[in-house]
Amino acid sequence: MSNLEGAPVEASDVRGRVAELHAIREQVRRGPSERATQAQKAKGKLTARERIDLLLDEGSFTEVEPLRRHRATGFGLEAKRPYTDGVITGWGTVHGRTVFVYAHDFRIFGGALGEAHATKIHKIMDMAIAAGAPLVSLNDGAGARIQEGVSALAGYGGIFQRNTKASGVIPQISVMLGPCAGGAAYSPALTDFVFMVRETSQMFITGPDVVRAVTGEEITQNGLGGADVHAETSGVAHFAYDDEETCLEEVRYLLSLLPQNNRENPPRVEASDPADRPGDALLDLVPADGNRPYDMRKVIEEIVDDGEFLEVHERWATNIICALSRLDGQVVGIIASQPQHLAGVLDIEASEKAARFIQMCDAFNIPLVTLLDVPGFLPGVDQEHGGIIRHGAKMLYAYCNATVPRISVILRKAYGGAYIVMDSQSIGADLTFAWPTNEIAVMGAEGAANVIFRRQIAEADDPEAMRSRMVKEYKAELMHPYYAAERGLIDDVIDPAETRAVLIRSLAMLTHKHADLPARKHGNPPQ
């Protein structure tokens, strides 16, 4: 019913026209050729349609502009005009809720973006914004289509502009399933979450060949911009998985925790975990000795519904934990110190990681729960010269600017500026609780005693004995567990076993919290 170039042949009646339509649809579904499909499989990659089928609920996908073809000429393009032009766009459902999607088809022009390709993406992005539903991009493309020149580059500009327009309005998720080089990498960077698959996906601005030519450095594509690099070193990727199936299943799970848009609350579910379940295990998980490390993940598991949470940026800036979970069925964002790594101090990367997560939660009406065990900011020349002041200010700005319900719990140490920055009452936390093991102070007792009692220690017959006595005196005066509570700087000191119940009751009270920000075009956050 169609010729070799895919152009429809003439049909004499309605039935013939319908048969012609079905033949063309089948051609679109199959893609360019079996050979191209086998080449995709040989790389260990699924086809674009297989990916969409894994992402969306079965049978829910509706395609938009499947018959679109480019109009470009030159360099042999006029003789090669496949349907879809290398990108599949449309909408479907995930767990019954509408989700928009576009997927590069690497079998067609290597997934490279041309004018028609870009126009299809622009259209589906506009539809997602108008409908108020999440947008998922399945990226597997070779960048701009060189044969179309500047028209292809302008197509990227339209994508970036829409990414920015949609930011904080609808959830945007980028799934990297193949190469993403040059300016194309900036679209995922503008979205809320980036998923990557090991070995088959890469992101970089300049590839290994350019790096070699300019700097003389030898490096592979995965070594330069693979999933592990971006999940552990650069922080570009929030999640990294070994295979596409697992990756796309996790995208579905993430979507189940997010609202459709910024005008809705995240979906609430019926909780099977009792709201008043005691957490007696917490009494043994967290040592009273502030110098002993422990895994904060185990604390989170004990507090949240059924011990389940989705950690964001799990392998980057591991001294702080950012996670999405539920308390009594309500989605919450958790920011927690991780004493198991760098004693839980704040540094440049931890501040950036937390700031972006806080902003995302606030944009999408997700309450914030902060668990503190923080000894301060990481000291060092590298940190100071790297701009710990402005990077730490990003986290401070994000908390101060957030209008969602905010609850903080101080488990052990909360020292100095790090205590203030991690959602203290003074920067607007709605409720602040502390365990009886808390130590809230300007600094640790040893450091404070060395400063305050420097002269007495130096003049003493036994300086070490004097230092020990002064440390105990400082702790007794200013660092006992009830000092902050006596001054109204925390709302209550609670039994650790009651943490879950206290958080759930507090969140229920704050359900209809309303907070107005001053009228302004937008703030000017620290960079």
Backbone torsions as a table, in degrees:
resi	resn	phi	psi	omega
1	MET	NA	-3.1	177.3
2	SER	-141.6	153.9	-179.8
3	ASN	-82.5	-176.5	-173.2
4	LEU	-66.0	-27.9	-179.5
5	GLU	-84.7	-2.0	179.9
6	GLY	90.4	0.7	179.4
7	ALA	-76.7	136.6	-177.6
8	PRO	-66.0	143.6	174.4
9	VAL	-93.9	162.2	-175.3
10	GLU	-72.4	134.3	175.3
11	ALA	-116.6	145.6	-169.7
12	SER	-89.3	-20.4	-179.1
13	ASP	-142.7	179.6	-176.3
14	VAL	-62.9	-42.7	-179.5
15	ARG	-62.8	-39.3	177.8
16	GLY	-64.4	-39.7	178.0
17	ARG	-64.8	-40.0	179.0
18	VAL	-66.1	-40.7	177.6
19	ALA	-63.0	-39.6	176.6
20	GLU	-60.5	-43.8	179.0
21	LEU	-59.4	-46.1	-178.7
22	HIS	-65.1	-34.4	177.8
23	ALA	-66.0	-41.3	178.7
24	ILE	-66.7	-42.6	178.4
25	ARG	-59.8	-40.2	179.1
26	GLU	-65.1	-39.1	177.3
27	GLN	-63.1	-41.6	178.0
28	VAL	-62.5	-43.5	-178.0
29	ARG	-63.5	-41.4	-178.4
30	ARG	-69.4	-32.1	-176.6
31	GLY	91.7	-171.1	-170.2
32	PRO	-63.6	-44.2	-178.0
33	SER	-169.8	158.9	176.4
34	GLU	-65.1	-34.2	179.4
35	ARG	-62.1	-43.3	179.1
36	ALA	-64.8	-37.4	178.7
37	THR	-65.4	-43.5	179.4
38	GLN	-64.3	-35.9	177.3
39	ALA	-64.3	-38.6	176.8
40	GLN	-64.1	-44.8	179.9
41	LYS	-64.6	-36.2	-178.7
42	ALA	-63.0	-23.9	177.9
43	LYS	-85.9	2.7	-178.9
44	GLY	78.6	22.4	-176.1
45	LYS	-116.2	147.9	173.8
46	LEU	-81.2	164.0	173.7
47	THR	-79.7	165.4	-178.1
48	ALA	-60.0	-40.2	-178.5
49	ARG	-71.3	-34.8	175.7
50	GLU	-63.8	-37.6	178.2
51	ARG	-65.4	-44.4	178.7
52	ILE	-61.5	-40.3	178.8
53	ASP	-62.1	-36.0	178.3
54	LEU	-72.6	-34.9	-177.4
55	LEU	-73.1	-46.3	-171.6
56	LEU	-95.0	159.5	174.3
57	ASP	-58.9	145.3	-175.6
58	GLU	-56.7	129.7	176.1
59	GLY	73.9	9.4	-174.3
60	SER	-95.5	-8.2	-172.2
61	PHE	-76.3	130.3	171.6
62	THR	-117.3	120.1	-175.3
63	GLU	-88.1	145.0	177.6
64	VAL	-114.1	129.8	178.7
65	GLU	54.7	50.4	177.2
66	PRO	-68.3	-20.9	-176.8
67	LEU	-95.7	7.7	-179.0
68	ARG	-65.0	137.7	177.6
69	ARG	-137.7	150.1	-177.7
70	HIS	-73.0	160.9	178.6
71	ARG	-114.6	10.5	-175.0
72	ALA	-71.2	153.4	176.4
73	THR	-130.1	165.9	-179.5
74	GLY	92.6	153.2	179.0
75	PHE	56.8	26.5	177.6
76	GLY	81.5	4.0	-177.2
77	LEU	-65.6	-34.1	-176.8
78	GLU	-63.6	-19.7	179.3
79	ALA	-93.2	-3.3	-178.2
80	LYS	-132.5	96.7	-174.9
81	ARG	-130.1	70.1	-177.1
82	PRO	-71.4	151.7	174.7
83	TYR	-63.9	153.4	-177.8
84	THR	76.6	-22.0	-177.2
85	ASP	55.2	29.9	171.3
86	GLY	89.8	10.8	175.1
87	VAL	-147.1	133.6	179.2
88	ILE	-104.5	126.2	-176.0
89	THR	-127.3	151.7	177.4
90	GLY	164.1	-162.0	179.2
91	TRP	-141.2	161.4	176.4
92	GLY	-160.8	-153.6	178.6
93	THR	-129.8	151.4	170.4
94	VAL	-127.0	118.2	-173.6
95	HIS	53.7	37.1	175.3
96	GLY	82.9	-1.3	-179.1
97	ARG	-109.5	143.7	-174.5
98	THR	-64.7	135.0	175.8
99	VAL	-139.3	134.4	175.5
100	PHE	-95.3	150.8	-174.4
101	VAL	-149.3	144.6	163.7
102	TYR	-133.9	143.9	-174.8
103	ALA	-134.7	121.5	175.2
104	HIS	-66.8	137.8	175.9
105	ASP	-105.3	99.9	-174.4
106	PHE	-63.5	-18.9	-179.2
107	ARG	-70.3	-18.2	-178.5
108	ILE	-112.7	112.6	-179.0
109	PHE	54.0	28.0	-179.3
110	GLY	62.0	23.2	-178.3
111	GLY	71.8	10.1	-177.1
112	ALA	-67.1	147.0	-174.4
113	LEU	-90.8	122.1	171.7
114	GLY	-115.3	-172.5	-175.6
115	GLU	-62.9	-48.7	-179.7
116	ALA	-66.2	-40.9	177.1
117	HIS	-56.5	-47.8	-178.7
118	ALA	-66.4	-39.2	-179.4
119	THR	-61.9	-37.5	176.9
120	LYS	-63.8	-43.0	179.4
121	ILE	-65.3	-43.0	178.3
122	HIS	-56.7	-43.3	-176.6
123	LYS	-64.4	-44.8	-176.9
124	ILE	-71.3	-30.8	175.1
125	MET	-66.7	-43.3	177.6
126	ASP	-62.1	-39.0	179.1
127	MET	-65.1	-41.3	179.9
128	ALA	-63.0	-43.1	179.9
129	ILE	-64.4	-44.9	-178.4
130	ALA	-66.0	-38.6	-178.6
131	ALA	-81.0	-14.9	-179.1
132	GLY	67.3	51.6	-178.6
133	ALA	-136.9	152.9	-177.3
134	PRO	-60.0	154.9	177.2
135	LEU	-122.7	127.1	177.5
136	VAL	-117.6	127.0	175.4
137	SER	-107.4	130.6	177.4
138	LEU	-104.9	99.9	-167.7
139	ASN	-93.4	125.3	177.3
140	ASP	-158.6	68.3	-173.1
141	GLY	-138.7	156.2	-175.5
142	ALA	-91.7	18.1	178.2
143	GLY	91.6	-155.3	-177.5
144	ALA	-70.5	143.4	177.8
145	ARG	-76.7	105.8	-171.3
146	ILE	-58.6	-35.9	-177.0
147	GLN	-64.1	-21.1	-179.3
148	GLU	-98.1	-1.1	172.2
149	GLY	59.9	-136.1	-171.6
150	VAL	-67.6	-21.4	177.8
151	SER	-61.1	-36.9	178.3
152	ALA	-67.4	-41.3	179.6
153	LEU	-63.0	-40.2	178.6
154	ALA	-62.7	-32.1	177.0
155	GLY	-60.3	-40.1	176.9
156	TYR	-64.2	-39.5	178.5
157	GLY	-57.2	-40.1	178.2
158	GLY	-65.4	-34.8	177.0
159	ILE	-67.3	-46.4	-179.0
160	PHE	-60.4	-41.6	-178.9
161	GLN	-62.6	-39.3	179.6
162	ARG	-74.3	-35.9	172.9
163	ASN	-54.8	-43.5	-177.9
164	THR	-70.5	-40.9	178.2
165	LYS	-62.0	-37.5	-177.7
166	ALA	-82.0	-12.6	-175.4
167	SER	-60.4	125.4	-179.3
168	GLY	77.1	1.7	179.0
169	VAL	-106.7	-49.6	173.6
170	ILE	-128.9	149.1	174.8
171	PRO	-64.0	135.2	176.7
172	GLN	-122.2	125.4	-177.2
173	ILE	-125.2	127.3	177.3
174	SER	-107.7	128.6	178.9
175	VAL	-115.7	115.0	-176.4
176	MET	-92.5	114.5	-175.0
177	LEU	-122.6	9.7	-180.0
178	GLY	-170.4	-159.0	-178.2
179	PRO	-72.6	149.7	175.0
180	CYS	-149.7	99.8	-170.8
181	ALA	-121.2	158.9	176.1
182	GLY	67.4	-146.8	-178.2
183	GLY	-61.1	-22.7	179.7
184	ALA	-58.3	-27.0	-176.8
185	ALA	-69.7	-16.3	-177.2
186	TYR	-75.7	-25.3	176.8
187	SER	-63.7	-51.2	175.5
188	PRO	-56.9	-37.6	-178.6
189	ALA	-65.2	-22.8	179.2
190	LEU	-86.1	-10.4	-176.6
191	THR	-89.0	173.9	-174.0
192	ASP	-76.3	-36.2	-176.8
193	PHE	-140.6	143.0	176.6
194	VAL	-123.7	122.5	174.6
195	PHE	-105.7	143.8	176.7
196	MET	-135.6	152.0	175.6
197	VAL	-110.9	130.4	-177.0
198	ARG	-62.6	146.3	175.3
199	GLU	75.3	-39.1	-174.5
200	THR	-99.4	-15.4	-178.6
201	SER	-117.2	141.9	177.5
202	GLN	-143.1	150.6	174.0
203	MET	-135.7	128.2	172.3
204	PHE	-161.9	156.0	178.1
205	ILE	-80.6	-46.6	176.2
206	THR	-123.6	129.7	-174.2
207	GLY	-76.0	177.6	-178.1
208	PRO	-56.0	-36.6	-179.2
209	ASP	-64.8	-42.3	179.1
210	VAL	-68.1	-41.8	178.3
211	VAL	-59.2	-44.2	179.6
212	ARG	-62.6	-42.9	-177.9
213	ALA	-67.9	-36.1	-174.8
214	VAL	-87.9	-42.1	-173.4
215	THR	-111.7	-16.0	-177.1
216	GLY	83.0	1.8	-178.6
217	GLU	-80.4	137.3	177.2
218	GLU	-100.9	125.6	-179.7
219	ILE	-156.9	149.7	178.3
220	THR	-83.6	169.1	177.4
221	GLN	-61.5	-44.8	179.5
222	ASN	-69.0	-35.1	177.7
223	GLY	-66.5	-29.8	-179.4
224	LEU	-85.1	-44.0	-173.9
225	GLY	-147.0	33.2	178.8
226	GLY	-77.1	176.2	-175.3
227	ALA	-60.3	-44.1	-177.8
228	ASP	-67.7	-35.7	177.5
229	VAL	-60.5	-47.6	-175.9
230	HIS	-77.6	-23.0	178.4
231	ALA	-82.7	-26.1	-174.3
232	GLU	-111.0	-34.7	-170.2
233	THR	-106.0	-53.7	-174.9
234	SER	-86.2	-27.4	-176.2
235	GLY	79.3	8.4	179.7
236	VAL	-67.9	-38.9	-178.3
237	ALA	-97.2	132.3	177.3
238	HIS	-83.7	-30.3	-176.7
239	PHE	-140.2	144.4	176.3
240	ALA	-137.4	135.1	-177.0
241	TYR	-134.4	162.5	-175.9
242	ASP	-81.0	-23.9	-176.4
243	ASP	-146.4	161.3	-175.3
244	GLU	-68.2	-36.8	-178.2
245	GLU	-60.9	-47.6	178.9
246	THR	-64.3	-41.9	-179.2
247	CYS	-58.3	-49.5	-176.8
248	LEU	-70.3	-30.8	175.0
249	GLU	-65.8	-36.9	178.0
250	GLU	-71.2	-31.8	174.2
251	VAL	-62.2	-42.5	176.8
252	ARG	-60.2	-41.4	179.4
253	TYR	-64.8	-43.1	178.1
254	LEU	-60.2	-44.3	179.8
255	LEU	-60.3	-30.7	179.3
256	SER	-68.4	-15.4	-178.9
257	LEU	-100.5	-5.5	-174.9
258	LEU	-110.5	149.6	174.0
259	PRO	-74.5	168.7	176.4
260	GLN	-68.3	-34.8	-178.1
261	ASN	-161.2	-177.8	-174.3
262	ASN	-76.7	-3.8	178.1
263	ARG	-96.2	-2.4	-178.2
264	GLU	-118.4	160.8	171.8
265	ASN	-90.6	157.6	176.2
266	PRO	-60.5	153.2	-178.9
267	PRO	-64.8	130.6	177.7
268	ARG	-98.1	143.7	-179.8
269	VAL	-121.9	161.7	176.3
270	GLU	-74.2	122.8	-176.2
271	ALA	-88.8	133.0	174.9
272	SER	-91.4	-16.0	179.6
273	ASP	-84.0	120.1	-176.3
274	PRO	-57.4	137.3	-179.4
275	ALA	-64.0	-31.3	-177.2
276	ASP	-98.9	18.9	179.3
277	ARG	-60.7	123.7	179.8
278	PRO	-72.4	146.7	179.3
279	GLY	-111.0	60.9	-177.2
280	ASP	-60.3	-26.7	-179.8
281	ALA	-62.0	-24.5	-179.6
282	LEU	-62.3	-27.8	-178.9
283	LEU	-65.0	-24.4	-180.0
284	ASP	-103.9	-19.1	-177.4
285	LEU	-72.6	-35.7	-174.6
286	VAL	-107.8	111.7	179.4
287	PRO	-66.8	145.5	177.2
288	ALA	-69.4	-29.7	178.4
289	ASP	-70.4	114.3	-176.6
290	GLY	-63.9	-13.8	-179.8
291	ASN	-90.9	-6.5	-179.1
292	ARG	-92.8	128.3	-179.5
293	PRO	-78.7	163.9	173.7
294	TYR	-158.8	168.1	-177.7
295	ASP	-94.9	110.7	-178.7
296	MET	-63.5	-22.8	178.5
297	ARG	-59.7	-36.8	179.8
298	LYS	-67.5	-32.4	175.6
299	VAL	-66.1	-45.3	179.7
300	ILE	-61.6	-44.6	179.4
301	GLU	-56.7	-37.7	-177.3
302	GLU	-72.7	-27.0	-174.2
303	ILE	-89.9	-41.8	-170.4
304	VAL	-81.9	169.5	-179.1
305	ASP	-60.5	123.9	173.8
306	ASP	54.9	19.2	177.6
307	GLY	68.7	16.2	-175.1
308	GLU	-101.2	132.3	172.7
309	PHE	-154.1	155.2	178.6
310	LEU	-109.7	110.3	-178.2
311	GLU	-83.9	131.3	179.5
312	VAL	-98.4	134.9	-177.3
313	HIS	56.5	47.3	-174.4
314	GLU	-58.6	-33.5	-172.4
315	ARG	-107.7	6.0	177.3
316	TRP	-117.6	137.1	-179.4
317	ALA	51.8	59.3	-170.9
318	THR	-73.8	-1.3	175.8
319	ASN	-79.3	-3.3	172.3
320	ILE	-138.3	145.7	-179.0
321	ILE	-110.7	131.8	172.2
322	CYS	-122.7	126.7	-174.0
323	ALA	-149.9	151.9	171.3
324	LEU	-106.0	135.4	-180.0
325	SER	-154.1	-167.2	178.0
326	ARG	-132.7	146.0	171.2
327	LEU	-125.6	114.8	-175.6
328	ASP	54.0	38.7	176.9
329	GLY	86.2	-9.9	-179.2
330	GLN	-93.6	131.6	179.5
331	VAL	-68.8	136.3	175.8
332	VAL	-135.4	153.0	171.6
333	GLY	-101.7	129.6	-177.2
334	ILE	-112.3	127.6	172.6
335	ILE	-117.1	122.6	-173.0
336	ALA	-141.7	138.4	171.4
337	SER	-62.5	150.2	176.2
338	GLN	-123.3	91.0	-177.0
339	PRO	-61.0	-14.9	-179.6
340	GLN	-72.3	-17.7	-178.9
341	HIS	-127.5	122.7	-179.5
342	LEU	51.9	29.7	179.3
343	ALA	59.5	13.2	178.7
344	GLY	82.2	15.8	179.5
345	VAL	-67.5	159.9	171.9
346	LEU	-92.2	136.1	173.8
347	ASP	-135.0	-170.1	-175.6
348	ILE	-58.8	-52.0	-175.4
349	GLU	-67.9	-40.4	178.6
350	ALA	-62.5	-38.5	179.6
351	SER	-65.1	-43.8	179.4
352	GLU	-65.4	-43.6	-179.9
353	LYS	-58.8	-49.5	-178.2
354	ALA	-66.8	-40.5	-177.4
355	ALA	-59.9	-46.3	-178.7
356	ARG	-66.4	-38.3	-179.8
357	PHE	-65.9	-42.9	179.0
358	ILE	-61.1	-44.2	179.6
359	GLN	-62.4	-40.9	178.6
360	MET	-62.7	-47.1	179.9
361	CYS	-60.9	-43.6	-178.9
362	ASP	-65.0	-39.4	-179.9
363	ALA	-62.5	-33.9	-173.9
364	PHE	-111.8	27.6	168.8
365	ASN	60.2	39.1	178.9
366	ILE	-104.3	115.7	179.8
367	PRO	-58.0	152.0	-176.9
368	LEU	-110.2	131.2	173.5
369	VAL	-120.2	122.7	-177.6
370	THR	-113.3	127.7	178.2
371	LEU	-111.2	115.0	-172.9
372	LEU	-103.1	133.0	163.1
373	ASP	-154.1	72.1	-167.0
374	VAL	-121.7	122.3	-178.7
375	PRO	-85.0	-4.2	179.6
376	GLY	137.1	-166.4	174.7
377	PHE	-91.3	149.0	-178.4
378	LEU	-68.4	120.3	178.0
379	PRO	-79.0	156.7	176.5
380	GLY	147.1	151.4	179.4
381	VAL	-62.3	-42.9	-178.7
382	ASP	-60.2	-40.8	-179.8
383	GLN	-67.8	-44.1	-179.5
384	GLU	-65.7	-46.6	-179.4
385	HIS	-70.6	-25.7	177.4
386	GLY	-78.9	-5.4	175.1
387	GLY	92.1	40.0	179.4
388	ILE	-58.0	-28.0	-179.9
389	ILE	-64.0	-51.8	-177.9
390	ARG	-74.2	-33.4	179.1
391	HIS	-70.8	-41.7	175.9
392	GLY	-62.9	-33.3	178.6
393	ALA	-65.7	-25.0	177.1
394	LYS	-61.9	-43.1	179.6
395	MET	-66.9	-43.1	178.1
396	LEU	-60.5	-45.4	180.0
397	TYR	-62.0	-43.7	-178.0
398	ALA	-61.2	-44.8	178.8
399	TYR	-64.4	-48.5	-176.3
400	CYS	-62.1	-29.6	-176.2
401	ASN	-86.7	-13.1	-174.2
402	ALA	-77.5	133.9	-179.4
403	THR	-110.1	-1.0	177.1
404	VAL	-72.3	164.9	173.7
405	PRO	-54.4	135.4	-176.6
406	ARG	-132.9	120.8	-180.0
407	ILE	-129.3	133.2	177.9
408	SER	-121.7	147.2	178.6
409	VAL	-130.4	123.8	179.9
410	ILE	-97.5	114.5	-176.5
411	LEU	-84.9	-50.1	-179.6
412	ARG	-137.8	-106.2	-173.7
413	LYS	-72.3	141.4	171.0
414	ALA	-149.4	90.1	-170.3
415	TYR	-110.6	140.2	166.8
416	GLY	58.2	-146.8	-177.6
417	GLY	-61.5	-29.9	-179.7
418	ALA	-64.6	-35.6	176.5
419	TYR	-63.1	-44.5	-179.4
420	ILE	-63.9	-46.5	-174.7
421	VAL	-63.7	-36.8	-175.5
422	MET	-83.9	60.2	172.9
423	ASP	55.7	53.0	173.4
424	SER	-73.1	166.6	179.0
425	GLN	-59.2	-33.2	-175.4
426	SER	-69.5	-19.1	177.5
427	ILE	-106.8	13.6	169.2
428	GLY	112.9	8.7	175.7
429	ALA	-59.7	136.7	-179.3
430	ASP	-69.8	-40.9	179.5
431	LEU	-141.6	140.1	178.3
432	THR	-130.7	124.7	178.0
433	PHE	-119.3	161.8	179.0
434	ALA	-143.2	146.8	172.7
435	TRP	-81.8	160.9	178.7
436	PRO	-67.4	-5.8	175.8
437	THR	-92.5	7.4	-174.5
438	ASN	-69.6	148.1	172.6
439	GLU	-134.1	95.6	179.7
440	ILE	-101.7	119.8	-176.4
441	ALA	-163.0	171.5	177.5
442	VAL	-66.5	-36.8	177.1
443	MET	-159.8	176.5	177.5
444	GLY	-62.4	154.8	-175.8
445	ALA	-59.9	-38.7	-178.7
446	GLU	-62.3	-48.1	179.3
447	GLY	-64.7	-40.9	-179.6
448	ALA	-63.7	-42.7	-180.0
449	ALA	-63.6	-38.6	179.3
450	ASN	-63.5	-30.9	179.6
451	VAL	-82.5	-51.8	-173.3
452	ILE	-69.7	-39.9	-173.7
453	PHE	-110.5	30.9	-177.0
454	ARG	-57.1	-46.2	-176.6
455	ARG	-67.4	-45.2	180.0
456	GLN	-60.8	-40.6	-180.0
457	ILE	-65.9	-42.7	-177.9
458	ALA	-66.0	-33.8	-175.5
459	GLU	-89.2	-8.5	-176.6
460	ALA	-71.7	150.9	176.5
461	ASP	-65.3	-36.2	177.5
462	ASP	-123.6	88.1	-175.5
463	PRO	-56.1	-39.1	-177.4
464	GLU	-67.5	-40.3	178.0
465	ALA	-65.1	-40.9	178.2
466	MET	-63.7	-42.6	179.3
467	ARG	-61.1	-44.0	179.9
468	SER	-61.6	-41.7	-179.6
469	ARG	-66.9	-40.4	-179.8
470	MET	-68.2	-34.8	176.9
471	VAL	-62.7	-45.9	179.0
472	LYS	-62.9	-38.8	-179.6
473	GLU	-65.8	-42.7	179.4
474	TYR	-63.1	-44.6	179.6
475	LYS	-61.2	-42.5	-178.1
476	ALA	-66.0	-34.9	-176.0
477	GLU	-82.4	-47.1	-167.4
478	LEU	-119.9	-8.0	-174.4
479	MET	-124.4	17.3	177.0
480	HIS	-74.0	157.3	-170.4
481	PRO	-60.8	-17.5	-173.6
482	TYR	-108.8	4.1	-177.8
483	TYR	-59.9	-50.7	-178.4
484	ALA	-67.2	-36.8	179.9
485	ALA	-65.3	-37.2	179.7
486	GLU	-64.2	-25.8	-178.1
487	ARG	-102.7	9.1	176.2
488	GLY	72.8	16.7	-179.5
489	LEU	-85.6	-14.7	167.9
490	ILE	-131.7	156.3	-174.6
491	ASP	-83.1	-28.8	178.9
492	ASP	-169.5	155.0	169.3
493	VAL	-100.2	124.8	-171.9
494	ILE	-119.0	156.4	171.7
495	ASP	-68.4	125.6	-180.0
496	PRO	-51.6	-34.5	-178.9
497	ALA	-65.0	-18.2	-178.9
498	GLU	-97.2	5.5	-173.3
499	THR	-57.5	-48.2	-179.5
500	ARG	-58.1	-49.4	-177.7
501	ALA	-62.9	-40.9	179.9
502	VAL	-63.9	-43.6	179.8
503	LEU	-63.7	-43.0	-178.1
504	ILE	-65.9	-42.4	177.5
505	ARG	-63.7	-40.3	-178.5
506	SER	-67.3	-41.9	178.4
507	LEU	-64.5	-37.2	178.2
508	ALA	-62.8	-40.4	178.3
509	MET	-65.3	-34.5	-175.2
510	LEU	-90.3	6.9	-174.6
511	THR	-52.7	-41.6	-176.0
512	HIS	-104.8	28.2	177.8
513	LYS	-56.3	136.4	176.9
514	HIS	-129.4	126.0	179.8
515	ALA	-137.6	128.6	179.4
516	ASP	-99.8	139.1	171.9
517	LEU	-96.3	157.0	177.2
518	PRO	-58.7	148.6	177.7
519	ALA	-64.2	126.2	178.9
520	ARG	-164.6	159.3	176.7
521	LYS	-67.5	-51.8	171.7
522	HIS	-170.3	162.8	176.7
523	GLY	-78.4	177.9	177.7
524	ASN	-125.1	77.3	-173.8
525	PRO	-66.3	153.4	179.0
526	PRO	-62.0	143.2	-179.0
527	GLN	-112.2	NA	NA
